[in-house]
Amino acid sequence: MVKLLIIADDFTGALDTGVQFAIQGIGAKVLTDIGYDFSGMDEDAEVLVINTETRHTSPKEAYRIVRDLSERALGAGVAHIYKKTDSAMRGNVGSELRAVLDASKQSELPFVPAFPEMNRTTDEGNLYIDGIPVNESVFGSDPFSPVASAHIPVIIQENTDVKVSIFNKLKNLIRPNKHICVYDAATDDDLQEIADKLKDENRLTISAGCAGFAKVLPETLGLATKEIQKVEGAGRFLIACGSVNPITKRQIEHAVQNGIKRVNLTPPQKLDGNYFSTEEGEAFLEELKTLYAEEKVLIIDTNDVGDLDATKSYAGEKGYDINGIREQISKNLGHAVKLLLDAAEDSIVLITGGDSLLGYMKQIGCEEIIPLYELAPGTVLSYYINEGKKRHIISKSGGFGREDLLVSLASNLLTKENEVEGNG
């Protein structure tokens, strides 16, 4: 019976939150079906994570989807709802928090956005990343969802008029009715202290935050654990980069400098919907298959080289807006990944960016994925079933990970003796 529903606005975010339960031996499933029928809830999963893919929709549409999902879950007897937000506060944060609050008919929604393990901390209602206000970090210049302020109440109220209170050290002066309570946290101990207090006060029916606060919920909510198993390495490692985040770009450059082969997709290869059905596209795929067989590790990168405006210029000729570019690149990258994996079944693939991951899952017609284990913070090993076969996949949020992450993963995954722990 599902005891906890986690609602995420992005696929990689759904996985890096769901895995916080899996690593503690708790059954969790990640779905992309926003119309999920809660009357047929899985008996084996206590935690259900649903990716609403609403980060780039209008605030009104995000509110509608999240409220409907929350109302149906609570009506079916789900005891707790956790609204997972981006750790950098991108997306329709305010409207989605308001949707959960309205659906629950509670008077307040506790919101704990800090993720100290990943150097995301909050103080006096301001979000800092590596000690820098979030709007002054790389997330302030995100091409799809830039963060314009570090003050969390300002971000929340960009698309909703809900009242916001700030709790510093679990204290505040004003607690208005129907409001969002933002709790400051700088350490993992702070997160646990907040969770304990909310539990004691019976205020965890609804809550919100990123993967950081989710990590303390399993013990707090008393969820049952299962045995953790192990997963072997792979024969080949495919890295599909669909992220424009500078952190991921540095990881890719480091991997190339250390001998990993990279292929950058051209604007037509990224944006022409039927490119891989053309004679030129089919020939290109055959070249990729041959190269992948020779190299064992291969990066497919959607970032431009040389002329950094090449894709934008080509998209203008095709009539794509910024969201059209994002969606079409995800589709084409997903198509290329599917064809490469079909030809190399001993592969494990890493996909960066939630849009890219969703693009691949749509290509294979799969709506369910099971998180297993974190290979590094924000880097999640999962599995899915496709055409009766169990396959492993790695997802990585664009803004997470050390510079040497990809090189380290390639070394570990291709060494069979270097097993990766998982819950599967």
Rosetta blueprint (number, residue, H / E / L):
1 M L
2 V L
3 K L
4 L E
5 L E
6 I E
7 I E
8 A E
9 D L
10 D L
11 F H
12 T H
13 G H
14 A H
15 L H
16 D H
17 T H
18 G H
19 V H
20 Q H
21 F H
22 A H
23 I L
24 Q L
25 G L
26 I L
27 G L
28 A E
29 K E
30 V E
31 L E
32 T L
33 D L
34 I L
35 G L
36 Y L
37 D L
38 F H
39 S H
40 G H
41 M L
42 D L
43 E L
44 D L
45 A L
46 E L
47 V E
48 L E
49 V E
50 I E
51 N E
52 T L
53 E L
54 T L
55 R L
56 H L
57 T L
58 S L
59 P H
60 K H
61 E H
62 A H
63 Y H
64 R H
65 I H
66 V H
67 R H
68 D H
69 L H
70 S H
71 E H
72 R H
73 A H
74 L H
75 G H
76 A L
77 G L
78 V L
79 A L
80 H E
81 I E
82 Y E
83 K E
84 K E
85 T L
86 D L
87 S L
88 A L
89 M L
90 R L
91 G L
92 N L
93 V H
94 G H
95 S H
96 E H
97 L H
98 R H
99 A H
100 V H
101 L H
102 D H
103 A H
104 S H
105 K L
106 Q L
107 S L
108 E E
109 L E
110 P E
111 F E
112 V E
113 P L
114 A L
115 F E
116 P H
117 E H
118 M H
119 N L
120 R E
121 T E
122 T E
123 D E
124 E L
125 G L
126 N E
127 L E
128 Y E
129 I E
130 D L
131 G L
132 I E
133 P E
134 V H
135 N H
136 E H
137 S L
138 V H
139 F H
140 G H
141 S H
142 D L
143 P L
144 F L
145 S L
146 P L
147 V L
148 A L
149 S L
150 A L
151 H E
152 I H
153 P H
154 V H
155 I H
156 I H
157 Q L
158 E L
159 N L
160 T L
161 D L
162 V L
163 K E
164 V E
165 S E
166 I E
167 F E
168 N E
169 K L
170 L L
171 K E
172 N L
173 L L
174 I L
175 R L
176 P L
177 N L
178 K L
179 H E
180 I E
181 C E
182 V E
183 Y E
184 D L
185 A L
186 A L
187 T L
188 D H
189 D H
190 D H
191 L H
192 Q H
193 E H
194 I H
195 A H
196 D H
197 K H
198 L H
199 K H
200 D H
201 E L
202 N L
203 R L
204 L L
205 T L
206 I E
207 S E
208 A E
209 G E
210 C L
211 A H
212 G H
213 F H
214 A H
215 K L
216 V L
217 L H
218 P H
219 E H
220 T H
221 L H
222 G L
223 L L
224 A L
225 T L
226 K L
227 E L
228 I L
229 Q E
230 K E
231 V E
232 E L
233 G L
234 A L
235 G L
236 R E
237 F E
238 L E
239 I E
240 A E
241 C E
242 G L
243 S L
244 V L
245 N L
246 P H
247 I H
248 T H
249 K H
250 R H
251 Q H
252 I H
253 E H
254 H H
255 A H
256 V H
257 Q H
258 N L
259 G L
260 I L
261 K E
262 R E
263 V E
264 N E
265 L L
266 T L
267 P H
268 P H
269 Q H
270 K H
271 L H
272 D L
273 G L
274 N L
275 Y H
276 F H
277 S H
278 T L
279 E H
280 E H
281 G H
282 E H
283 A H
284 F H
285 L H
286 E H
287 E H
288 L H
289 K H
290 T H
291 L H
292 Y H
293 A H
294 E H
295 E H
296 K L
297 V E
298 L E
299 I E
300 I E
301 D E
302 T L
303 N L
304 D L
305 V L
306 G L
307 D L
308 L L
309 D L
310 A H
311 T H
312 K H
313 S H
314 Y H
315 A H
316 G H
317 E H
318 K H
319 G L
320 Y L
321 D L
322 I H
323 N H
324 G H
325 I H
326 R H
327 E H
328 Q H
329 I H
330 S H
331 K H
332 N H
333 L H
334 G H
335 H H
336 A H
337 V H
338 K H
339 L H
340 L H
341 L H
342 D H
343 A L
344 A L
345 E L
346 D L
347 S E
348 I E
349 V E
350 L E
351 I E
352 T E
353 G L
354 G H
355 D H
356 S H
357 L H
358 L H
359 G H
360 Y H
361 M H
362 K H
363 Q H
364 I H
365 G L
366 C L
367 E L
368 E E
369 I E
370 I E
371 P E
372 L E
373 Y E
374 E E
375 L E
376 A E
377 P L
378 G L
379 T E
380 V E
381 L E
382 S E
383 Y E
384 Y E
385 I E
386 N E
387 E L
388 G L
389 K E
390 K E
391 R E
392 H E
393 I E
394 I E
395 S E
396 K E
397 S L
398 G L
399 G L
400 F L
401 G L
402 R L
403 E L
404 D L
405 L H
406 L H
407 V H
408 S H
409 L H
410 A H
411 S H
412 N H
413 L H
414 L L
415 T L
416 K L
417 E L
418 N L
419 E L
420 V E
421 E E
422 G E
423 N L
424 G L
